[in-house]
Amino acid sequence: MQGKNSTNATRLVADYVSGRLTRREMIRKAVAAGVSVPAIAAILAGASPRRAFAQDATPIPDPDAASTLVVPSGLRTDLSGSSITAVLADPTDPNGPFLEGAIAKFTEATGIAVEFQRGERTADARLQAYRQQFAGQSADIDVYQIDVIWPGVVAEHAVNLAEPLADLAAQHFEAIVQNNTVEDVLVGIPWFTDAGLLYFRTDLLEKHGVTAPTTWDELTTSAQAIQDAERADNPDFYGYAFQGRAYEGLTCNGLEWQVSNGGGFIVESDGTVSINNPQAIEAFDRARSWVGTIAPEGVTTYAEQETLNLWTAGNLAFARNWPYMFAASQEAPAVAGKVDVSPLPMGTGDAARNADTLGGWQLMVSKYSENQEPAIEFIKFMCSPEFQTAFAAEQSMLPTIAAVYDAQEVAEASEFIPRLKDVFQGGAVARPSSVTGDLYPEVSQAYSQQLNQVLTGDKDGATAAADMEAEISAIAGG
């Protein structure tokens, strides 16, 4: 940062840290002042508001945090005096003040005290910590925040929420609830979510007379046409980019290609490995055809950040990424105000459909908890429509309840969030983590490594599909 942006960022840091600005106010002022996206991220990650403390050193919640949260009716009050411990967020998560404000409202309404603990910063480190606690059957933690790909890993340590929270679960997106169900055990209730999206440049589509693609073939044709035309003035321009590195992000992309083409879910609910089939092979070969034509040769090394960089520089017509890229787009001069999103395209054939890989987090109750009833009541509150409405409006977190996308408060706070309802209702697809359990990381690694070899041209789709089938069958015991 230099010049005016540096001065603006410094002032905003001071106001945010001093507590004169809430997180939401800080973001709005930063946008208006022209502070860059990296600078805003640095403020949120590296600066924490100064906390007010009572005489007994108890932190006083920010009065502006969770200010729009309406406490849901029907919470139990007969558990007053009990206490629980919940692991939520991580040390750098800017949602902390909001969560503290929400917890204060929960305690006021129910009399249940909640100790809010921050988890490890990375998902791998947090899962390792959880496993250590589960191994010792520790009763120290009552409520855990779990990743969308962990239900199969932690199911044996979770209270089955299917009966006590059946009415609440029925309000959430069916695909996520199914993902969280392992052998009839509802491991966790969805808390907030994420999914892959297709981003496109509205100005370029209009300029070149192209409509938003609904199939991968349409995307291929449109991306090539726009790229050919734009290259006259910008030799660095490409039609499409995605995440092609051999890692979890490529598993997400590959699952979208495969499912959208009617090629199966990698591992089906009955444990069948569903990769070596004509539809999946066709999807893999189609993706290979993009590399070096409508996508850069280097896309085989791309993760989310590389896609974001190319997109915000104005060098792409289409891109696949997660919802966070929309906000980043609004701060990039090359694309601001010229961006829209849609579900990812469908493949071809009778079984073609939209497929957008799910991300997100859930809340579970530990089987070793000595306070299971108040813990369940806490999850009823934290995963309620009322909480999700405020979480979306104040913190821009994506709801897992369809009705929340229609809430007036959400529409007034975000033009973007309401657009995503159709993605989660119609195209959301879960990775095969529940059925593979502890083996999922190995399954995903085998899948992404083989698929990366297709993208680099080291293997064709048929060879890779056969190798995937053999390797994943050996891992999963199929």
C-alpha positions as CSV (number, residue, x, y, z in Angstrom):
1,M,0.0,0.0,0.0
2,Q,1.2,3.5,-0.9
3,G,0.0,7.0,-0.7
4,K,-3.7,7.6,-0.1
5,N,-4.5,3.9,0.3
6,S,-1.9,3.5,3.0
7,T,-3.3,6.5,4.9
8,N,-6.8,5.2,4.6
9,A,-5.9,1.7,5.8
10,T,-3.9,3.1,8.8
11,R,-6.9,5.2,9.9
12,L,-9.3,2.3,9.5
13,V,-7.0,0.0,11.5
14,A,-6.9,2.6,14.3
15,D,-10.7,3.0,14.3
16,Y,-11.3,-0.7,14.1
17,V,-8.9,-1.7,16.8
18,S,-10.1,1.1,19.1
19,G,-13.7,-0.2,18.7
20,R,-15.0,3.0,17.0
21,L,-15.9,0.9,14.0
22,T,-17.6,-2.4,13.8
23,R,-16.3,-5.0,11.3
24,R,-19.2,-4.3,8.9
25,E,-18.7,-0.5,9.1
26,M,-14.9,-1.0,8.6
27,I,-15.4,-3.0,5.4
28,R,-17.9,-0.5,4.0
29,K,-15.6,2.5,4.8
30,A,-12.6,0.6,3.3
31,V,-14.5,-0.1,0.1
32,A,-15.6,3.6,-0.2
33,A,-12.1,4.8,0.5
34,G,-10.5,2.6,-2.2
35,V,-8.5,0.4,0.1
36,S,-7.4,-2.7,-1.8
37,V,-8.7,-6.2,-1.1
38,P,-5.4,-7.5,0.4
39,A,-5.3,-4.5,2.7
40,I,-8.8,-5.2,3.9
41,A,-7.9,-8.8,4.5
42,A,-4.8,-7.8,6.4
43,I,-6.9,-5.5,8.7
44,L,-9.4,-8.3,9.5
45,A,-6.8,-11.0,10.0
46,G,-4.1,-9.1,11.8
47,A,-6.0,-6.5,13.9
48,S,-8.4,-7.4,16.7
49,P,-10.6,-4.7,18.2
50,R,-9.7,-3.7,21.7
51,R,-12.0,-5.4,24.2
52,A,-13.7,-3.7,27.1
53,F,-13.3,-5.6,30.3
54,A,-15.3,-5.7,33.5
55,Q,-13.6,-5.3,36.9
56,D,-13.3,-9.1,37.1
57,A,-11.5,-9.2,33.7
58,T,-14.5,-10.7,32.0
59,P,-14.6,-9.4,28.4
60,I,-17.7,-7.3,27.7
61,P,-19.3,-8.2,24.3
62,D,-19.4,-5.6,21.6
63,P,-22.9,-4.1,21.8
64,D,-23.0,-3.7,18.0
65,A,-22.1,-7.4,17.4
66,A,-25.1,-9.6,16.5
67,S,-27.3,-6.5,17.0
68,T,-29.9,-7.7,14.4
69,L,-30.1,-11.2,15.9
70,V,-33.6,-12.1,17.1
71,V,-33.6,-14.9,19.7
72,P,-35.7,-17.8,18.4
73,S,-38.8,-18.8,20.3
74,G,-39.1,-22.1,22.1
75,L,-35.7,-22.3,23.6
76,R,-35.7,-24.3,26.9
77,T,-35.3,-22.3,30.1
78,D,-35.3,-25.3,32.5
79,L,-31.6,-25.8,31.9
80,S,-30.7,-22.5,33.5
81,G,-27.5,-22.8,35.5
82,S,-25.8,-25.4,33.3
83,S,-22.7,-24.6,31.3
84,I,-21.1,-25.9,28.1
85,T,-17.9,-25.3,26.2
86,A,-18.0,-24.9,22.4
87,V,-15.1,-24.8,19.9
88,L,-16.0,-22.3,17.2
89,A,-13.9,-20.3,14.7
90,D,-10.1,-19.9,14.9
91,P,-7.8,-17.2,16.4
92,T,-7.9,-15.1,13.3
93,D,-11.6,-15.4,12.4
94,P,-13.2,-11.9,12.3
95,N,-16.6,-13.4,13.2
96,G,-15.4,-13.7,16.8
97,P,-17.2,-10.5,18.1
98,F,-20.4,-11.5,16.4
99,L,-20.3,-15.0,18.0
100,E,-19.6,-13.5,21.4
101,G,-22.6,-11.2,21.0
102,A,-24.8,-14.1,19.9
103,I,-23.7,-16.2,22.8
104,A,-24.5,-13.4,25.2
105,K,-28.1,-13.3,23.8
106,F,-28.3,-17.1,24.1
107,T,-27.2,-17.1,27.8
108,E,-29.6,-14.3,28.6
109,A,-32.5,-16.2,27.0
110,T,-31.8,-19.6,28.5
111,G,-29.6,-19.2,31.5
112,I,-27.0,-21.6,29.9
113,A,-23.5,-20.3,30.2
114,V,-21.2,-20.9,27.2
115,E,-17.4,-20.9,27.2
116,F,-16.4,-19.9,23.7
117,Q,-13.0,-21.5,22.7
118,R,-11.2,-20.8,19.4
119,G,-10.0,-23.8,17.5
120,E,-6.7,-24.3,15.7
121,R,-6.1,-22.1,12.7
122,T,-5.9,-24.8,10.0
123,A,-8.4,-27.5,9.4
124,D,-5.8,-30.3,9.6
125,A,-4.5,-29.1,12.9
126,R,-8.0,-28.8,14.3
127,L,-9.0,-32.3,13.2
128,Q,-5.8,-33.6,14.8
129,A,-6.7,-31.9,18.1
130,Y,-10.2,-33.2,18.0
131,R,-9.0,-36.8,17.4
132,Q,-6.7,-36.5,20.5
133,Q,-9.7,-35.4,22.6
134,F,-11.9,-38.2,21.2
135,A,-9.2,-40.8,21.8
136,G,-9.2,-39.9,25.5
137,Q,-13.0,-39.6,25.5
138,S,-12.6,-36.1,26.9
139,A,-15.7,-34.4,28.3
140,D,-14.0,-31.0,28.2
141,I,-15.7,-29.9,24.9
142,D,-19.4,-30.2,24.4
143,V,-19.9,-28.7,21.0
144,Y,-17.5,-29.0,18.1
145,Q,-17.4,-27.1,14.8
146,I,-16.7,-29.7,12.1
147,D,-15.8,-29.4,8.4
148,V,-18.2,-30.7,5.7
149,I,-15.8,-33.5,4.9
150,W,-15.5,-34.7,8.5
151,P,-18.8,-36.4,9.4
152,G,-17.5,-39.9,8.4
153,V,-14.3,-39.3,10.4
154,V,-16.1,-38.1,13.7
155,A,-19.4,-40.0,13.5
156,E,-18.6,-42.5,16.2
157,H,-17.9,-39.7,18.6
158,A,-21.1,-37.7,17.9
159,V,-24.5,-37.6,19.5
160,N,-27.1,-38.5,17.0
161,L,-29.1,-35.3,16.4
162,A,-31.7,-36.9,14.1
163,E,-34.4,-37.2,16.7
164,P,-33.8,-34.2,19.0
165,L,-33.3,-31.7,16.1
166,A,-35.4,-33.4,13.4
167,D,-37.6,-30.3,12.9
168,L,-34.6,-28.0,12.6
169,A,-32.7,-30.4,10.3
170,A,-35.7,-30.5,7.9
171,Q,-35.3,-26.7,7.3
172,H,-31.7,-27.0,6.0
173,F,-30.6,-27.9,2.5
174,E,-31.2,-31.6,2.0
175,A,-27.8,-32.2,0.3
176,I,-25.9,-31.0,3.3
177,V,-28.1,-32.9,5.8
178,Q,-27.5,-36.1,3.8
179,N,-23.8,-35.3,3.8
180,N,-23.9,-35.1,7.6
181,T,-25.7,-38.4,8.0
182,V,-23.6,-41.5,8.5
183,E,-25.3,-44.8,8.9
184,D,-28.5,-43.1,10.1
185,V,-26.6,-40.9,12.6
186,L,-27.0,-37.2,12.0
187,V,-23.6,-36.1,13.0
188,G,-24.0,-32.4,12.8
189,I,-26.5,-29.6,11.9
190,P,-25.4,-27.3,9.1
191,W,-24.1,-23.9,10.3
192,F,-22.9,-22.1,7.2
193,T,-21.9,-23.2,3.7
194,D,-20.0,-22.7,0.6
195,A,-20.1,-24.1,-3.0
196,G,-18.3,-23.8,-6.3
197,L,-19.6,-21.2,-8.7
198,L,-19.2,-20.1,-12.3
199,Y,-18.1,-16.4,-12.5
200,F,-18.5,-14.5,-15.8
201,R,-17.8,-11.0,-17.1
202,T,-21.2,-9.4,-17.9
203,D,-19.6,-6.7,-20.0
204,L,-17.7,-9.1,-22.2
205,L,-20.7,-11.4,-22.7
206,E,-22.7,-8.3,-23.9
207,K,-19.9,-7.0,-26.0
208,H,-19.5,-10.3,-27.9
209,G,-23.2,-11.3,-28.0
210,V,-22.7,-14.3,-25.7
211,T,-25.2,-15.6,-23.1
212,A,-24.2,-17.2,-19.8
213,P,-23.4,-20.9,-20.6
214,T,-25.6,-23.6,-19.2
215,T,-23.5,-26.5,-20.5
216,W,-19.7,-27.2,-20.5
217,D,-19.8,-27.3,-24.3
218,E,-21.4,-23.9,-24.4
219,L,-18.7,-22.6,-22.0
220,T,-16.0,-24.0,-24.2
221,T,-17.3,-22.4,-27.3
222,S,-18.1,-19.0,-25.6
223,A,-14.8,-18.9,-23.8
224,Q,-12.9,-19.5,-27.1
225,A,-14.8,-16.9,-29.0
226,I,-14.3,-14.2,-26.3
227,Q,-10.7,-15.1,-25.9
228,D,-10.0,-14.9,-29.7
229,A,-11.6,-11.4,-29.9
230,E,-9.9,-10.0,-26.7
231,R,-6.5,-11.3,-27.6
232,A,-6.3,-8.5,-30.2
233,D,-5.8,-6.0,-27.4
234,N,-4.7,-8.2,-24.5
235,P,-2.4,-11.1,-25.3
236,D,-2.6,-12.3,-21.7
237,F,-6.3,-12.9,-21.9
238,Y,-7.9,-16.3,-21.4
239,G,-11.4,-17.7,-21.7
240,Y,-11.5,-19.8,-18.5
241,A,-9.6,-20.8,-15.4
242,F,-10.1,-23.2,-12.5
243,Q,-8.1,-25.1,-9.9
244,G,-5.9,-27.7,-11.6
245,R,-3.2,-28.4,-9.0
246,A,-3.1,-31.9,-7.5
247,Y,-4.8,-31.1,-4.2
248,E,-8.3,-31.0,-2.6
249,G,-9.4,-28.1,-4.9
250,L,-8.9,-30.3,-7.9
251,T,-11.0,-33.0,-6.3
252,C,-13.8,-30.5,-6.0
253,N,-13.4,-29.5,-9.7
254,G,-13.2,-33.1,-10.8
255,L,-16.3,-34.1,-8.8
256,E,-18.2,-31.2,-10.5
257,W,-17.1,-32.3,-14.0
258,Q,-17.9,-36.0,-13.3
259,V,-21.2,-35.6,-11.6
260,S,-22.4,-32.9,-14.1
261,N,-21.8,-35.4,-16.9
262,G,-23.7,-38.2,-15.2
263,G,-20.4,-40.0,-14.3
264,G,-21.0,-40.8,-10.6
265,F,-19.9,-39.4,-7.3
266,I,-16.4,-41.0,-7.1
267,V,-17.6,-43.4,-4.4
268,E,-21.3,-44.1,-4.1
269,S,-23.3,-44.4,-0.9
270,D,-23.0,-48.2,-1.0
271,G,-19.2,-48.0,-1.3
272,T,-19.1,-48.7,-5.1
273,V,-16.2,-46.8,-6.8
274,S,-17.9,-45.0,-9.7
275,I,-15.1,-43.5,-11.8
276,N,-14.3,-45.9,-14.7
277,N,-17.3,-45.1,-16.9
278,P,-17.7,-43.3,-20.3
279,Q,-19.4,-40.3,-18.8
280,A,-16.6,-39.6,-16.3
281,I,-13.9,-40.3,-18.9
282,E,-15.6,-37.8,-21.3
283,A,-15.6,-35.2,-18.6
284,F,-11.9,-35.7,-17.8
285,D,-10.9,-35.5,-21.5
286,R,-13.0,-32.3,-21.9
287,A,-11.2,-30.7,-19.1
288,R,-7.9,-31.7,-20.6
289,S,-8.9,-30.0,-23.9
290,W,-9.2,-26.7,-22.1
291,V,-5.5,-26.6,-21.0
292,G,-3.5,-24.5,-23.4
293,T,-6.5,-23.5,-25.4
294,I,-9.1,-21.5,-23.3
295,A,-7.1,-22.0,-20.1
296,P,-3.4,-21.3,-19.4
297,E,-0.9,-24.1,-19.6
298,G,-0.1,-23.2,-16.0
299,V,-3.7,-24.0,-14.8
300,T,-2.4,-27.4,-13.9
301,T,-0.6,-25.7,-11.0
302,Y,-3.4,-23.4,-10.0
303,A,-5.2,-23.2,-6.6
304,E,-7.8,-20.6,-5.7
305,Q,-5.4,-17.7,-5.3
306,E,-3.9,-18.1,-8.8
307,T,-7.4,-18.1,-10.3
308,L,-8.4,-15.1,-8.3
309,N,-5.3,-13.2,-9.4
310,L,-5.9,-13.8,-13.1
311,W,-9.6,-12.9,-12.7
312,T,-9.1,-9.6,-10.8
313,A,-6.5,-8.5,-13.3
314,G,-9.2,-8.6,-15.9
315,N,-7.6,-11.5,-17.9
316,L,-10.5,-14.0,-17.8
317,A,-14.0,-14.3,-19.3
318,F,-15.1,-17.2,-17.1
319,A,-13.7,-18.7,-13.9
320,R,-14.6,-21.4,-11.3
321,N,-14.1,-20.4,-7.7
322,W,-15.8,-20.1,-4.3
323,P,-18.3,-17.4,-3.2
324,Y,-15.6,-15.2,-1.6
325,M,-14.3,-14.2,-5.0
326,F,-17.4,-12.1,-5.6
327,A,-16.5,-9.6,-2.9
328,A,-12.9,-9.5,-4.1
329,S,-14.2,-8.7,-7.6
330,Q,-15.9,-5.6,-6.4
331,E,-12.6,-4.2,-5.2
332,A,-10.7,-4.9,-8.4
333,P,-10.9,-2.0,-10.8
334,A,-10.5,-4.2,-13.9
335,V,-13.7,-6.2,-13.1
336,A,-15.7,-4.2,-10.5
337,G,-19.4,-3.9,-11.4
338,K,-18.9,-6.3,-14.4
339,V,-19.3,-9.7,-12.6
340,D,-22.1,-12.1,-12.2
341,V,-22.4,-15.8,-11.1
342,S,-24.4,-18.9,-11.9
343,P,-24.4,-22.6,-11.0
344,L,-21.6,-24.4,-12.8
345,P,-22.6,-25.8,-16.2
346,M,-24.1,-29.2,-17.0
347,G,-22.5,-31.9,-19.0
348,T,-24.2,-33.8,-21.8
349,G,-26.4,-36.9,-21.9
350,D,-29.5,-38.1,-20.1
351,A,-28.0,-37.9,-16.6
352,A,-26.5,-34.4,-17.0
353,R,-27.1,-32.0,-14.2
354,N,-25.6,-29.0,-12.4
355,A,-23.0,-29.9,-9.8
356,D,-21.4,-27.5,-7.4
357,T,-19.2,-29.0,-4.7
358,L,-20.2,-28.2,-1.2
359,G,-18.0,-26.6,1.4
360,G,-18.9,-25.2,4.8
361,W,-19.1,-26.1,8.5
362,Q,-21.5,-27.9,10.9
363,L,-22.0,-28.1,14.7
364,M,-22.0,-31.4,16.5
365,V,-22.4,-32.6,20.1
366,S,-19.7,-34.8,21.6
367,K,-20.8,-38.2,22.8
368,Y,-18.5,-37.8,25.7
369,S,-20.2,-34.5,26.8
370,E,-21.7,-34.5,30.3
371,N,-24.0,-31.6,29.2
372,Q,-25.6,-33.0,26.1
373,E,-29.1,-31.4,26.6
374,P,-27.8,-27.8,27.0
375,A,-25.3,-28.5,24.1
376,I,-28.2,-29.6,21.9
377,E,-30.1,-26.4,22.9
378,F,-27.1,-24.3,21.9
379,I,-27.0,-25.9,18.5
380,K,-30.7,-25.3,18.1
381,F,-30.0,-21.6,18.6
382,M,-26.8,-21.4,16.5
383,C,-28.3,-23.2,13.5
384,S,-31.7,-21.6,13.7
385,P,-33.2,-19.4,10.8
386,E,-32.9,-16.4,13.1
387,F,-29.2,-16.9,13.8
388,Q,-28.5,-17.6,10.1
389,T,-30.4,-14.5,9.0
390,A,-28.2,-12.2,11.2
391,F,-25.0,-14.1,10.4
392,A,-25.7,-13.5,6.7
393,A,-26.8,-9.9,7.1
394,E,-24.0,-8.8,9.4
395,Q,-21.2,-11.1,8.5
396,S,-22.0,-12.2,4.9
397,M,-21.9,-15.9,5.9
398,L,-23.8,-18.2,3.5
399,P,-27.0,-19.7,5.1
400,T,-27.8,-23.4,5.0
401,I,-31.6,-22.7,5.2
402,A,-33.4,-21.9,1.9
403,A,-35.8,-19.5,3.5
404,V,-33.0,-17.3,4.8
405,Y,-32.0,-16.4,1.3
406,D,-35.4,-14.8,0.9
407,A,-35.2,-12.7,4.1
408,Q,-35.5,-9.0,3.6
409,E,-32.6,-8.3,6.0
410,V,-30.3,-10.4,3.9
411,A,-31.4,-8.8,0.6
412,E,-30.9,-5.3,2.1
413,A,-27.4,-6.3,3.3
414,S,-26.2,-8.2,0.2
415,E,-27.1,-8.3,-3.4
416,F,-25.0,-11.4,-3.8
417,I,-26.2,-13.9,-1.2
418,P,-29.8,-14.2,-2.5
419,R,-28.5,-15.2,-5.9
420,L,-27.0,-18.4,-4.5
421,K,-30.2,-20.1,-3.4
422,D,-30.6,-22.0,-6.6
423,V,-27.0,-23.3,-6.4
424,F,-27.6,-25.0,-3.0
425,Q,-31.1,-26.2,-3.9
426,G,-30.4,-27.6,-7.3
427,G,-26.7,-28.2,-7.9
428,A,-25.0,-28.8,-4.6
429,V,-23.0,-32.0,-4.4
430,A,-21.1,-33.5,-1.5
431,R,-17.7,-35.1,-1.7
432,P,-17.7,-38.8,-0.7
433,S,-16.3,-38.1,2.7
434,S,-19.1,-39.6,4.8
435,V,-19.0,-43.0,3.0
436,T,-15.2,-43.2,3.1
437,G,-14.7,-41.8,6.6
438,D,-11.0,-41.8,7.8
439,L,-10.0,-42.9,4.3
440,Y,-11.3,-39.9,2.5
441,P,-8.0,-37.9,2.5
442,E,-6.3,-40.9,0.8
443,V,-9.2,-41.2,-1.7
444,S,-9.1,-37.5,-2.5
445,Q,-5.3,-37.5,-2.9
446,A,-5.4,-40.5,-5.3
447,Y,-8.2,-38.9,-7.3
448,S,-6.6,-35.4,-7.6
449,Q,-3.2,-36.8,-8.5
450,Q,-4.5,-39.0,-11.3
451,L,-6.7,-36.2,-12.6
452,N,-3.8,-33.8,-12.6
453,Q,-2.0,-36.2,-14.9
454,V,-4.9,-36.0,-17.3
455,L,-4.7,-32.2,-17.3
456,T,-0.9,-32.2,-17.9
457,G,-1.3,-34.7,-20.8
458,D,0.6,-37.5,-19.1
459,K,-2.5,-39.8,-19.2
460,D,-5.7,-39.8,-21.2
461,G,-9.0,-39.9,-19.4
462,A,-9.6,-43.7,-19.9
463,T,-6.2,-44.6,-18.5
464,A,-6.6,-42.3,-15.5
465,A,-10.1,-43.5,-14.8
466,A,-8.9,-47.1,-14.7
467,D,-6.0,-46.3,-12.5
468,M,-8.3,-44.2,-10.2
469,E,-10.7,-47.1,-9.9
470,A,-7.9,-49.6,-9.0
471,E,-6.2,-47.3,-6.5
472,I,-9.4,-46.0,-4.8
473,S,-10.8,-49.5,-4.6
474,A,-7.7,-50.7,-2.9
475,I,-7.9,-47.8,-0.4
476,A,-11.6,-48.1,0.3
477,G,-11.7,-51.8,0.2
478,G,-14.2,-51.9,-2.7
